């Protein structure tokens, strides 16, 4: 989201992110409630799986995105290649 030219980022990994203040923690809990409620999931949530050789492009500051956790497999490493453009 932007506010007068400022860009705000949020990492909402519930296992790793906690609010540093009571207010911040309340905001994180509220956001979690909003993005997991039925109406949001039905209208905005799309799950898909990438296969070897697939790629995905999106505007990182305009799309809310996530991925499931995965176990590290030494015989099949995940390789994330980033590309930045303006």
HTML snippet that shows the backbone in 3Dmol.js (N, CA, C, O; Angstrom):
<script src="https://3Dmol.org/build/3Dmol-min.js"></script>
<div id="view" style="width:600px;height:400px;position:relative"></div>
<script>
const pdb = `
ATOM      1  N   UNK A   1       0.843  -1.183   0.000  1.00  0.00           N
ATOM      2  CA  UNK A   1       0.000   0.000   0.000  1.00  0.00           C
ATOM      3  C   UNK A   1       0.880   1.235   0.000  1.00  0.00           C
ATOM      4  O   UNK A   1       2.021   1.198   0.462  1.00  0.00           O
ATOM      5  N   UNK A   2       0.354   2.311  -0.511  1.00  0.00           N
ATOM      6  CA  UNK A   2       1.104   3.554  -0.503  1.00  0.00           C
ATOM      7  C   UNK A   2       0.334   4.611   0.269  1.00  0.00           C
ATOM      8  O   UNK A   2      -0.895   4.575   0.339  1.00  0.00           O
ATOM      9  N   UNK A   3       1.047   5.524   0.831  1.00  0.00           N
ATOM     10  CA  UNK A   3       0.470   6.638   1.563  1.00  0.00           C
ATOM     11  C   UNK A   3       1.333   7.854   1.259  1.00  0.00           C
ATOM     12  O   UNK A   3       2.431   8.002   1.795  1.00  0.00           O
ATOM     13  N   UNK A   4       0.820   8.728   0.386  1.00  0.00           N
ATOM     14  CA  UNK A   4       1.547   9.931  -0.003  1.00  0.00           C
ATOM     15  C   UNK A   4       2.966   9.606  -0.478  1.00  0.00           C
ATOM     16  O   UNK A   4       3.927  10.271  -0.091  1.00  0.00           O
ATOM     17  N   UNK A   5       3.081   8.588  -1.309  1.00  0.00           N
ATOM     18  CA  UNK A   5       4.374   8.237  -1.872  1.00  0.00           C
ATOM     19  C   UNK A   5       5.197   7.276  -1.040  1.00  0.00           C
ATOM     20  O   UNK A   5       6.233   6.806  -1.510  1.00  0.00           O
ATOM     21  N   UNK A   6       4.776   6.963   0.183  1.00  0.00           N
ATOM     22  CA  UNK A   6       5.504   6.004   1.003  1.00  0.00           C
ATOM     23  C   UNK A   6       5.023   4.598   0.687  1.00  0.00           C
ATOM     24  O   UNK A   6       3.824   4.377   0.519  1.00  0.00           O
ATOM     25  N   UNK A   7       5.921   3.668   0.606  1.00  0.00           N
ATOM     26  CA  UNK A   7       5.564   2.287   0.329  1.00  0.00           C
ATOM     27  C   UNK A   7       5.705   1.491   1.612  1.00  0.00           C
ATOM     28  O   UNK A   7       6.733   1.548   2.286  1.00  0.00           O
ATOM     29  N   UNK A   8       4.647   0.740   1.942  1.00  0.00           N
ATOM     30  CA  UNK A   8       4.658  -0.075   3.146  1.00  0.00           C
ATOM     31  C   UNK A   8       4.729  -1.542   2.742  1.00  0.00           C
ATOM     32  O   UNK A   8       4.024  -1.974   1.830  1.00  0.00           O
ATOM     33  N   UNK A   9       5.567  -2.294   3.410  1.00  0.00           N
ATOM     34  CA  UNK A   9       5.685  -3.726   3.149  1.00  0.00           C
ATOM     35  C   UNK A   9       5.314  -4.470   4.423  1.00  0.00           C
ATOM     36  O   UNK A   9       5.471  -3.958   5.531  1.00  0.00           O
ATOM     37  N   UNK A  10       4.824  -5.671   4.242  1.00  0.00           N
ATOM     38  CA  UNK A  10       4.413  -6.478   5.384  1.00  0.00           C
ATOM     39  C   UNK A  10       4.806  -7.919   5.139  1.00  0.00           C
ATOM     40  O   UNK A  10       4.495  -8.483   4.090  1.00  0.00           O
ATOM     41  N   UNK A  11       5.474  -8.504   6.081  1.00  0.00           N
ATOM     42  CA  UNK A  11       5.750  -9.930   6.061  1.00  0.00           C
ATOM     43  C   UNK A  11       4.860 -10.551   7.124  1.00  0.00           C
ATOM     44  O   UNK A  11       5.082 -10.349   8.318  1.00  0.00           O
ATOM     45  N   UNK A  12       3.869 -11.293   6.705  1.00  0.00           N
ATOM     46  CA  UNK A  12       2.915 -11.855   7.659  1.00  0.00           C
ATOM     47  C   UNK A  12       3.110 -13.358   7.803  1.00  0.00           C
ATOM     48  O   UNK A  12       2.183 -14.133   7.570  1.00  0.00           O
ATOM     49  N   UNK A  13       4.285 -13.759   8.177  1.00  0.00           N
ATOM     50  CA  UNK A  13       4.536 -15.152   8.507  1.00  0.00           C
ATOM     51  C   UNK A  13       4.203 -15.284   9.984  1.00  0.00           C
ATOM     52  O   UNK A  13       4.969 -14.845  10.843  1.00  0.00           O
ATOM     53  N   UNK A  14       3.058 -15.891  10.277  1.00  0.00           N
ATOM     54  CA  UNK A  14       2.575 -15.933  11.661  1.00  0.00           C
ATOM     55  C   UNK A  14       3.529 -16.641  12.614  1.00  0.00           C
ATOM     56  O   UNK A  14       3.475 -16.431  13.825  1.00  0.00           O
ATOM     57  N   UNK A  15       4.400 -17.478  12.067  1.00  0.00           N
ATOM     58  CA  UNK A  15       5.362 -18.172  12.927  1.00  0.00           C
ATOM     59  C   UNK A  15       6.597 -17.327  13.223  1.00  0.00           C
ATOM     60  O   UNK A  15       7.365 -17.652  14.129  1.00  0.00           O
ATOM     61  N   UNK A  16       6.799 -16.237  12.461  1.00  0.00           N
ATOM     62  CA  UNK A  16       8.016 -15.441  12.614  1.00  0.00           C
ATOM     63  C   UNK A  16       7.790 -13.973  12.927  1.00  0.00           C
ATOM     64  O   UNK A  16       8.701 -13.307  13.419  1.00  0.00           O
ATOM     65  N   UNK A  17       6.598 -13.448  12.657  1.00  0.00           N
ATOM     66  CA  UNK A  17       6.361 -12.011  12.802  1.00  0.00           C
ATOM     67  C   UNK A  17       5.434 -11.745  13.975  1.00  0.00           C
ATOM     68  O   UNK A  17       4.364 -12.344  14.088  1.00  0.00           O
ATOM     69  N   UNK A  18       5.857 -10.842  14.845  1.00  0.00           N
ATOM     70  CA  UNK A  18       5.015 -10.398  15.955  1.00  0.00           C
ATOM     71  C   UNK A  18       5.069  -8.874  16.003  1.00  0.00           C
ATOM     72  O   UNK A  18       6.059  -8.258  15.610  1.00  0.00           O
ATOM     73  N   UNK A  19       3.990  -8.288  16.490  1.00  0.00           N
ATOM     74  CA  UNK A  19       3.973  -6.846  16.640  1.00  0.00           C
ATOM     75  C   UNK A  19       4.872  -6.414  17.796  1.00  0.00           C
ATOM     76  O   UNK A  19       4.884  -7.056  18.847  1.00  0.00           O
ATOM     77  N   UNK A  20       5.613  -5.343  17.609  1.00  0.00           N
ATOM     78  CA  UNK A  20       6.498  -4.859  18.669  1.00  0.00           C
ATOM     79  C   UNK A  20       5.730  -4.081  19.735  1.00  0.00           C
ATOM     80  O   UNK A  20       6.216  -3.904  20.852  1.00  0.00           O
ATOM     81  N   UNK A  21       4.532  -3.620  19.384  1.00  0.00           N
ATOM     82  CA  UNK A  21       3.679  -2.920  20.346  1.00  0.00           C
ATOM     83  C   UNK A  21       2.323  -3.613  20.353  1.00  0.00           C
ATOM     84  O   UNK A  21       2.019  -4.412  19.467  1.00  0.00           O
ATOM     85  N   UNK A  22       1.521  -3.304  21.346  1.00  0.00           N
ATOM     86  CA  UNK A  22       0.173  -3.884  21.418  1.00  0.00           C
ATOM     87  C   UNK A  22      -0.623  -3.499  20.172  1.00  0.00           C
ATOM     88  O   UNK A  22      -1.336  -4.330  19.609  1.00  0.00           O
ATOM     89  N   UNK A  23      -0.504  -2.242  19.741  1.00  0.00           N
ATOM     90  CA  UNK A  23      -1.211  -1.787  18.552  1.00  0.00           C
ATOM     91  C   UNK A  23      -0.776  -2.528  17.301  1.00  0.00           C
ATOM     92  O   UNK A  23      -1.610  -2.908  16.479  1.00  0.00           O
ATOM     93  N   UNK A  24       0.515  -2.734  17.156  1.00  0.00           N
ATOM     94  CA  UNK A  24       1.038  -3.451  15.992  1.00  0.00           C
ATOM     95  C   UNK A  24       0.552  -4.897  15.994  1.00  0.00           C
ATOM     96  O   UNK A  24       0.203  -5.439  14.945  1.00  0.00           O
ATOM     97  N   UNK A  25       0.529  -5.510  17.149  1.00  0.00           N
ATOM     98  CA  UNK A  25       0.051  -6.889  17.253  1.00  0.00           C
ATOM     99  C   UNK A  25      -1.438  -6.970  16.896  1.00  0.00           C
ATOM    100  O   UNK A  25      -1.869  -7.922  16.246  1.00  0.00           O
ATOM    101  N   UNK A  26      -2.217  -5.979  17.318  1.00  0.00           N
ATOM    102  CA  UNK A  26      -3.643  -5.944  16.975  1.00  0.00           C
ATOM    103  C   UNK A  26      -3.848  -5.797  15.474  1.00  0.00           C
ATOM    104  O   UNK A  26      -4.755  -6.410  14.910  1.00  0.00           O
ATOM    105  N   UNK A  27      -3.014  -4.991  14.821  1.00  0.00           N
ATOM    106  CA  UNK A  27      -3.114  -4.826  13.367  1.00  0.00           C
ATOM    107  C   UNK A  27      -2.795  -6.139  12.663  1.00  0.00           C
ATOM    108  O   UNK A  27      -3.497  -6.519  11.726  1.00  0.00           O
ATOM    109  N   UNK A  28      -1.744  -6.842  13.099  1.00  0.00           N
ATOM    110  CA  UNK A  28      -1.396  -8.126  12.493  1.00  0.00           C
ATOM    111  C   UNK A  28      -2.522  -9.142  12.670  1.00  0.00           C
ATOM    112  O   UNK A  28      -2.834  -9.890  11.743  1.00  0.00           O
ATOM    113  N   UNK A  29      -3.130  -9.171  13.849  1.00  0.00           N
ATOM    114  CA  UNK A  29      -4.238 -10.092  14.097  1.00  0.00           C
ATOM    115  C   UNK A  29      -5.450  -9.739  13.231  1.00  0.00           C
ATOM    116  O   UNK A  29      -6.127 -10.628  12.714  1.00  0.00           O
ATOM    117  N   UNK A  30      -5.721  -8.445  13.076  1.00  0.00           N
ATOM    118  CA  UNK A  30      -6.829  -7.998  12.235  1.00  0.00           C
ATOM    119  C   UNK A  30      -6.587  -8.388  10.773  1.00  0.00           C
ATOM    120  O   UNK A  30      -7.485  -8.907  10.110  1.00  0.00           O
ATOM    121  N   UNK A  31      -5.388  -8.140  10.280  1.00  0.00           N
ATOM    122  CA  UNK A  31      -5.063  -8.484   8.896  1.00  0.00           C
ATOM    123  C   UNK A  31      -5.194  -9.989   8.676  1.00  0.00           C
ATOM    124  O   UNK A  31      -5.743 -10.421   7.663  1.00  0.00           O
ATOM    125  N   UNK A  32      -4.702 -10.777   9.605  1.00  0.00           N
ATOM    126  CA  UNK A  32      -4.824 -12.229   9.497  1.00  0.00           C
ATOM    127  C   UNK A  32      -6.297 -12.630   9.426  1.00  0.00           C
ATOM    128  O   UNK A  32      -6.665 -13.502   8.639  1.00  0.00           O
ATOM    129  N   UNK A  33      -7.128 -12.009  10.232  1.00  0.00           N
ATOM    130  CA  UNK A  33      -8.564 -12.304  10.228  1.00  0.00           C
ATOM    131  C   UNK A  33      -9.183 -11.955   8.872  1.00  0.00           C
ATOM    132  O   UNK A  33      -9.972 -12.729   8.330  1.00  0.00           O
ATOM    133  N   UNK A  34      -8.827 -10.799   8.332  1.00  0.00           N
ATOM    134  CA  UNK A  34      -9.396 -10.353   7.049  1.00  0.00           C
ATOM    135  C   UNK A  34      -9.000 -11.301   5.919  1.00  0.00           C
ATOM    136  O   UNK A  34      -9.856 -11.733   5.147  1.00  0.00           O
ATOM    137  N   UNK A  35      -7.712 -11.628   5.816  1.00  0.00           N
ATOM    138  CA  UNK A  35      -7.264 -12.410   4.658  1.00  0.00           C
ATOM    139  C   UNK A  35      -7.589 -13.894   4.775  1.00  0.00           C
ATOM    140  O   UNK A  35      -7.389 -14.632   3.811  1.00  0.00           O
ATOM    141  N   UNK A  36      -8.077 -14.352   5.909  1.00  0.00           N
ATOM    142  CA  UNK A  36      -8.461 -15.754   6.038  1.00  0.00           C
ATOM    143  C   UNK A  36      -9.978 -15.942   6.078  1.00  0.00           C
ATOM    144  O   UNK A  36     -10.457 -17.075   6.093  1.00  0.00           O
ATOM    145  N   UNK A  37     -10.736 -14.845   6.095  1.00  0.00           N
ATOM    146  CA  UNK A  37     -12.193 -15.014   6.139  1.00  0.00           C
ATOM    147  C   UNK A  37     -12.721 -15.494   4.789  1.00  0.00           C
ATOM    148  O   UNK A  37     -12.106 -15.246   3.752  1.00  0.00           O
ATOM    149  N   UNK A  38     -13.843 -16.169   4.805  1.00  0.00           N
ATOM    150  CA  UNK A  38     -14.430 -16.811   3.620  1.00  0.00           C
ATOM    151  C   UNK A  38     -14.595 -15.859   2.436  1.00  0.00           C
ATOM    152  O   UNK A  38     -14.254 -16.220   1.309  1.00  0.00           O
ATOM    153  N   UNK A  39     -15.110 -14.656   2.668  1.00  0.00           N
ATOM    154  CA  UNK A  39     -15.351 -13.710   1.575  1.00  0.00           C
ATOM    155  C   UNK A  39     -14.051 -13.349   0.858  1.00  0.00           C
ATOM    156  O   UNK A  39     -14.014 -13.303  -0.372  1.00  0.00           O
ATOM    157  N   UNK A  40     -12.991 -13.096   1.613  1.00  0.00           N
ATOM    158  CA  UNK A  40     -11.707 -12.749   1.005  1.00  0.00           C
ATOM    159  C   UNK A  40     -11.162 -13.929   0.215  1.00  0.00           C
ATOM    160  O   UNK A  40     -10.755 -13.778  -0.937  1.00  0.00           O
ATOM    161  N   UNK A  41     -11.154 -15.094   0.832  1.00  0.00           N
ATOM    162  CA  UNK A  41     -10.597 -16.286   0.187  1.00  0.00           C
ATOM    163  C   UNK A  41     -11.365 -16.604  -1.088  1.00  0.00           C
ATOM    164  O   UNK A  41     -10.755 -16.927  -2.107  1.00  0.00           O
ATOM    165  N   UNK A  42     -12.680 -16.519  -1.052  1.00  0.00           N
ATOM    166  CA  UNK A  42     -13.504 -16.831  -2.221  1.00  0.00           C
ATOM    167  C   UNK A  42     -13.258 -15.859  -3.370  1.00  0.00           C
ATOM    168  O   UNK A  42     -13.180 -16.280  -4.524  1.00  0.00           O
ATOM    169  N   UNK A  43     -13.136 -14.573  -3.073  1.00  0.00           N
ATOM    170  CA  UNK A  43     -13.038 -13.557  -4.112  1.00  0.00           C
ATOM    171  C   UNK A  43     -11.616 -13.256  -4.587  1.00  0.00           C
ATOM    172  O   UNK A  43     -11.429 -12.836  -5.729  1.00  0.00           O
ATOM    173  N   UNK A  44     -10.620 -13.462  -3.740  1.00  0.00           N
ATOM    174  CA  UNK A  44      -9.279 -12.989  -4.072  1.00  0.00           C
ATOM    175  C   UNK A  44      -8.186 -14.048  -4.029  1.00  0.00           C
ATOM    176  O   UNK A  44      -7.106 -13.834  -4.580  1.00  0.00           O
ATOM    177  N   UNK A  45      -8.435 -15.159  -3.401  1.00  0.00           N
ATOM    178  CA  UNK A  45      -7.387 -16.144  -3.170  1.00  0.00           C
ATOM    179  C   UNK A  45      -7.353 -17.147  -4.314  1.00  0.00           C
ATOM    180  O   UNK A  45      -8.377 -17.733  -4.664  1.00  0.00           O
ATOM    181  N   UNK A  46      -6.196 -17.340  -4.884  1.00  0.00           N
ATOM    182  CA  UNK A  46      -6.025 -18.308  -5.965  1.00  0.00           C
ATOM    183  C   UNK A  46      -4.782 -19.138  -5.668  1.00  0.00           C
ATOM    184  O   UNK A  46      -3.683 -18.595  -5.554  1.00  0.00           O
ATOM    185  N   UNK A  47      -4.949 -20.427  -5.545  1.00  0.00           N
ATOM    186  CA  UNK A  47      -3.820 -21.323  -5.288  1.00  0.00           C
ATOM    187  C   UNK A  47      -3.445 -22.017  -6.594  1.00  0.00           C
ATOM    188  O   UNK A  47      -4.306 -22.524  -7.313  1.00  0.00           O
ATOM    189  N   UNK A  48      -2.164 -22.031  -6.884  1.00  0.00           N
ATOM    190  CA  UNK A  48      -1.698 -22.761  -8.052  1.00  0.00           C
ATOM    191  C   UNK A  48      -0.301 -23.279  -7.764  1.00  0.00           C
ATOM    192  O   UNK A  48       0.385 -22.809  -6.857  1.00  0.00           O
ATOM    193  N   UNK A  49       0.093 -24.240  -8.544  1.00  0.00           N
ATOM    194  CA  UNK A  49       1.368 -24.910  -8.324  1.00  0.00           C
ATOM    195  C   UNK A  49       2.262 -24.726  -9.545  1.00  0.00           C
ATOM    196  O   UNK A  49       1.831 -24.908 -10.683  1.00  0.00           O
ATOM    197  N   UNK A  50       3.491 -24.368  -9.291  1.00  0.00           N
ATOM    198  CA  UNK A  50       4.471 -24.244 -10.367  1.00  0.00           C
ATOM    199  C   UNK A  50       5.207 -25.568 -10.515  1.00  0.00           C
ATOM    200  O   UNK A  50       5.513 -26.246  -9.534  1.00  0.00           O
ATOM    201  N   UNK A  51       5.476 -25.912 -11.746  1.00  0.00           N
ATOM    202  CA  UNK A  51       6.240 -27.115 -12.039  1.00  0.00           C
ATOM    203  C   UNK A  51       7.617 -26.708 -12.539  1.00  0.00           C
ATOM    204  O   UNK A  51       7.849 -25.536 -12.835  1.00  0.00           O
ATOM    205  N   UNK A  52       8.495 -27.631 -12.631  1.00  0.00           N
ATOM    206  CA  UNK A  52       9.835 -27.364 -13.133  1.00  0.00           C
ATOM    207  C   UNK A  52       9.738 -26.665 -14.485  1.00  0.00           C
ATOM    208  O   UNK A  52       9.044 -27.131 -15.388  1.00  0.00           O
ATOM    209  N   UNK A  53      10.437 -25.546 -14.611  1.00  0.00           N
ATOM    210  CA  UNK A  53      10.431 -24.780 -15.843  1.00  0.00           C
ATOM    211  C   UNK A  53       9.376 -23.681 -15.894  1.00  0.00           C
ATOM    212  O   UNK A  53       9.423 -22.827 -16.779  1.00  0.00           O
ATOM    213  N   UNK A  54       8.420 -23.685 -14.957  1.00  0.00           N
ATOM    214  CA  UNK A  54       7.402 -22.626 -14.906  1.00  0.00           C
ATOM    215  C   UNK A  54       8.004 -21.367 -14.310  1.00  0.00           C
ATOM    216  O   UNK A  54       8.985 -21.431 -13.569  1.00  0.00           O
ATOM    217  N   UNK A  55       7.420 -20.231 -14.631  1.00  0.00           N
ATOM    218  CA  UNK A  55       7.824 -18.981 -14.013  1.00  0.00           C
ATOM    219  C   UNK A  55       6.600 -18.114 -13.775  1.00  0.00           C
ATOM    220  O   UNK A  55       5.539 -18.338 -14.358  1.00  0.00           O
ATOM    221  N   UNK A  56       6.758 -17.149 -12.935  1.00  0.00           N
ATOM    222  CA  UNK A  56       5.661 -16.278 -12.545  1.00  0.00           C
ATOM    223  C   UNK A  56       6.191 -14.861 -12.449  1.00  0.00           C
ATOM    224  O   UNK A  56       7.218 -14.623 -11.813  1.00  0.00           O
ATOM    225  N   UNK A  57       5.505 -13.922 -13.071  1.00  0.00           N
ATOM    226  CA  UNK A  57       5.854 -12.503 -12.986  1.00  0.00           C
ATOM    227  C   UNK A  57       4.693 -11.751 -12.358  1.00  0.00           C
ATOM    228  O   UNK A  57       3.537 -11.977 -12.715  1.00  0.00           O
ATOM    229  N   UNK A  58       4.993 -10.870 -11.437  1.00  0.00           N
ATOM    230  CA  UNK A  58       3.972 -10.010 -10.845  1.00  0.00           C
ATOM    231  C   UNK A  58       4.636  -8.776 -10.283  1.00  0.00           C
ATOM    232  O   UNK A  58       5.838  -8.770 -10.018  1.00  0.00           O
ATOM    233  N   UNK A  59       3.852  -7.733 -10.104  1.00  0.00           N
ATOM    234  CA  UNK A  59       4.354  -6.502  -9.496  1.00  0.00           C
ATOM    235  C   UNK A  59       4.355  -6.729  -7.986  1.00  0.00           C
ATOM    236  O   UNK A  59       3.297  -6.851  -7.368  1.00  0.00           O
ATOM    237  N   UNK A  60       5.525  -6.782  -7.412  1.00  0.00           N
ATOM    238  CA  UNK A  60       5.690  -7.156  -6.011  1.00  0.00           C
ATOM    239  C   UNK A  60       4.975  -6.211  -5.046  1.00  0.00           C
ATOM    240  O   UNK A  60       4.621  -6.626  -3.943  1.00  0.00           O
ATOM    241  N   UNK A  61       4.756  -4.963  -5.428  1.00  0.00           N
ATOM    242  CA  UNK A  61       4.120  -4.015  -4.528  1.00  0.00           C
ATOM    243  C   UNK A  61       2.642  -3.831  -4.828  1.00  0.00           C
ATOM    244  O   UNK A  61       1.970  -3.044  -4.161  1.00  0.00           O
ATOM    245  N   UNK A  62       2.125  -4.547  -5.824  1.00  0.00           N
ATOM    246  CA  UNK A  62       0.702  -4.439  -6.153  1.00  0.00           C
ATOM    247  C   UNK A  62      -0.041  -5.751  -5.964  1.00  0.00           C
ATOM    248  O   UNK A  62      -1.270  -5.781  -6.030  1.00  0.00           O
ATOM    249  N   UNK A  63       0.677  -6.819  -5.734  1.00  0.00           N
ATOM    250  CA  UNK A  63       0.044  -8.124  -5.564  1.00  0.00           C
ATOM    251  C   UNK A  63       0.387  -8.667  -4.183  1.00  0.00           C
ATOM    252  O   UNK A  63       1.551  -8.691  -3.783  1.00  0.00           O
ATOM    253  N   UNK A  64      -0.635  -9.099  -3.463  1.00  0.00           N
ATOM    254  CA  UNK A  64      -0.385  -9.782  -2.201  1.00  0.00           C
ATOM    255  C   UNK A  64      -0.085 -11.232  -2.564  1.00  0.00           C
ATOM    256  O   UNK A  64      -0.879 -11.874  -3.251  1.00  0.00           O
ATOM    257  N   UNK A  65       1.026 -11.739  -2.118  1.00  0.00           N
ATOM    258  CA  UNK A  65       1.411 -13.083  -2.512  1.00  0.00           C
ATOM    259  C   UNK A  65       2.002 -13.824  -1.332  1.00  0.00           C
ATOM    260  O   UNK A  65       2.444 -13.229  -0.350  1.00  0.00           O
ATOM    261  N   UNK A  66       1.997 -15.126  -1.458  1.00  0.00           N
ATOM    262  CA  UNK A  66       2.499 -15.979  -0.381  1.00  0.00           C
ATOM    263  C   UNK A  66       2.911 -17.317  -0.987  1.00  0.00           C
ATOM    264  O   UNK A  66       2.636 -17.604  -2.152  1.00  0.00           O
ATOM    265  N   UNK A  67       3.553 -18.099  -0.195  1.00  0.00           N
ATOM    266  CA  UNK A  67       3.854 -19.469  -0.583  1.00  0.00           C
ATOM    267  C   UNK A  67       3.800 -20.327   0.668  1.00  0.00           C
ATOM    268  O   UNK A  67       4.015 -19.849   1.781  1.00  0.00           O
ATOM    269  N   UNK A  68       3.514 -21.585   0.467  1.00  0.00           N
ATOM    270  CA  UNK A  68       3.519 -22.526   1.580  1.00  0.00           C
ATOM    271  C   UNK A  68       4.958 -22.858   1.938  1.00  0.00           C
ATOM    272  O   UNK A  68       5.857 -22.773   1.101  1.00  0.00           O
ATOM    273  N   UNK A  69       5.159 -23.231   3.167  1.00  0.00           N
ATOM    274  CA  UNK A  69       6.495 -23.669   3.558  1.00  0.00           C
ATOM    275  C   UNK A  69       6.780 -25.017   2.896  1.00  0.00           C
ATOM    276  O   UNK A  69       5.861 -25.707   2.452  1.00  0.00           O
ATOM    277  N   UNK A  70       8.027 -25.374   2.836  1.00  0.00           N
ATOM    278  CA  UNK A  70       8.401 -26.635   2.220  1.00  0.00           C
ATOM    279  C   UNK A  70       9.649 -27.157   2.911  1.00  0.00           C
ATOM    280  O   UNK A  70      10.450 -26.396   3.454  1.00  0.00           O
ATOM    281  N   UNK A  71       9.791 -28.462   2.877  1.00  0.00           N
ATOM    282  CA  UNK A  71      10.979 -29.086   3.459  1.00  0.00           C
ATOM    283  C   UNK A  71      12.124 -28.989   2.467  1.00  0.00           C
ATOM    284  O   UNK A  71      11.934 -29.164   1.264  1.00  0.00           O
ATOM    285  N   UNK A  72      13.299 -28.713   2.976  1.00  0.00           N
ATOM    286  CA  UNK A  72      14.477 -28.639   2.117  1.00  0.00           C
ATOM    287  C   UNK A  72      14.902 -30.053   1.746  1.00  0.00           C
ATOM    288  O   UNK A  72      15.101 -30.911   2.605  1.00  0.00           O
ATOM    289  N   UNK A  73      15.034 -30.265   0.459  1.00  0.00           N
ATOM    290  CA  UNK A  73      15.461 -31.549  -0.077  1.00  0.00           C
ATOM    291  C   UNK A  73      16.802 -31.332  -0.774  1.00  0.00           C
ATOM    292  O   UNK A  73      16.834 -30.743  -1.854  1.00  0.00           O
ATOM    293  N   UNK A  74      17.897 -31.787  -0.193  1.00  0.00           N
ATOM    294  CA  UNK A  74      19.225 -31.561  -0.788  1.00  0.00           C
ATOM    295  C   UNK A  74      19.355 -32.065  -2.227  1.00  0.00           C
ATOM    296  O   UNK A  74      20.202 -31.573  -2.973  1.00  0.00           O
ATOM    297  N   UNK A  75      18.536 -33.033  -2.626  1.00  0.00           N
ATOM    298  CA  UNK A  75      18.621 -33.549  -3.996  1.00  0.00           C
ATOM    299  C   UNK A  75      17.773 -32.738  -4.979  1.00  0.00           C
ATOM    300  O   UNK A  75      17.841 -32.964  -6.187  1.00  0.00           O
ATOM    301  N   UNK A  76      16.976 -31.799  -4.469  1.00  0.00           N
ATOM    302  CA  UNK A  76      16.093 -31.022  -5.340  1.00  0.00           C
ATOM    303  C   UNK A  76      15.928 -29.617  -4.760  1.00  0.00           C
ATOM    304  O   UNK A  76      14.861 -29.284  -4.245  1.00  0.00           O
ATOM    305  N   UNK A  77      16.956 -28.804  -4.838  1.00  0.00           N
ATOM    306  CA  UNK A  77      16.944 -27.473  -4.238  1.00  0.00           C
ATOM    307  C   UNK A  77      15.986 -26.535  -4.959  1.00  0.00           C
ATOM    308  O   UNK A  77      15.822 -26.619  -6.176  1.00  0.00           O
ATOM    309  N   UNK A  78      15.371 -25.662  -4.220  1.00  0.00           N
ATOM    310  CA  UNK A  78      14.541 -24.601  -4.792  1.00  0.00           C
ATOM    311  C   UNK A  78      15.492 -23.477  -5.214  1.00  0.00           C
ATOM    312  O   UNK A  78      16.370 -23.081  -4.448  1.00  0.00           O
ATOM    313  N   UNK A  79      15.316 -22.977  -6.412  1.00  0.00           N
ATOM    314  CA  UNK A  79      16.161 -21.896  -6.907  1.00  0.00           C
ATOM    315  C   UNK A  79      15.262 -20.738  -7.271  1.00  0.00           C
ATOM    316  O   UNK A  79      14.447 -20.842  -8.188  1.00  0.00           O
ATOM    317  N   UNK A  80      15.402 -19.659  -6.573  1.00  0.00           N
ATOM    318  CA  UNK A  80      14.605 -18.471  -6.815  1.00  0.00           C
ATOM    319  C   UNK A  80      15.455 -17.455  -7.545  1.00  0.00           C
ATOM    320  O   UNK A  80      16.467 -16.987  -7.023  1.00  0.00           O
ATOM    321  N   UNK A  81      15.047 -17.120  -8.743  1.00  0.00           N
ATOM    322  CA  UNK A  81      15.747 -16.130  -9.541  1.00  0.00           C
ATOM    323  C   UNK A  81      14.900 -14.866  -9.550  1.00  0.00           C
ATOM    324  O   UNK A  81      13.738 -14.895  -9.957  1.00  0.00           O
ATOM    325  N   UNK A  82      15.478 -13.762  -9.104  1.00  0.00           N
ATOM    326  CA  UNK A  82      14.731 -12.517  -9.051  1.00  0.00           C
ATOM    327  C   UNK A  82      15.114 -11.619 -10.206  1.00  0.00           C
ATOM    328  O   UNK A  82      16.254 -11.625 -10.670  1.00  0.00           O
ATOM    329  N   UNK A  83      14.150 -10.853 -10.658  1.00  0.00           N
ATOM    330  CA  UNK A  83      14.357  -9.923 -11.744  1.00  0.00           C
ATOM    331  C   UNK A  83      13.624  -8.645 -11.382  1.00  0.00           C
ATOM    332  O   UNK A  83      12.432  -8.674 -11.076  1.00  0.00           O
ATOM    333  N   UNK A  84      14.331  -7.522 -11.417  1.00  0.00           N
ATOM    334  CA  UNK A  84      13.717  -6.244 -11.064  1.00  0.00           C
ATOM    335  C   UNK A  84      13.617  -5.372 -12.303  1.00  0.00           C
ATOM    336  O   UNK A  84      14.543  -5.319 -13.112  1.00  0.00           O
ATOM    337  N   UNK A  85      12.504  -4.698 -12.444  1.00  0.00           N
ATOM    338  CA  UNK A  85      12.316  -3.774 -13.559  1.00  0.00           C
ATOM    339  C   UNK A  85      11.422  -2.619 -13.110  1.00  0.00           C
ATOM    340  O   UNK A  85      10.712  -2.716 -12.109  1.00  0.00           O
ATOM    341  N   UNK A  86      11.471  -1.530 -13.867  1.00  0.00           N
ATOM    342  CA  UNK A  86      10.623  -0.376 -13.565  1.00  0.00           C
ATOM    343  C   UNK A  86       9.939   0.094 -14.814  1.00  0.00           C
ATOM    344  O   UNK A  86       9.177   1.060 -14.775  1.00  0.00           O
TER     345      UNK A  86
END
`;
const viewer = $3Dmol.createViewer("view");
viewer.addModel(pdb, "pdb");
viewer.setStyle({}, {cartoon: {color: "spectrum"}});
viewer.zoomTo();
viewer.render();
</script>
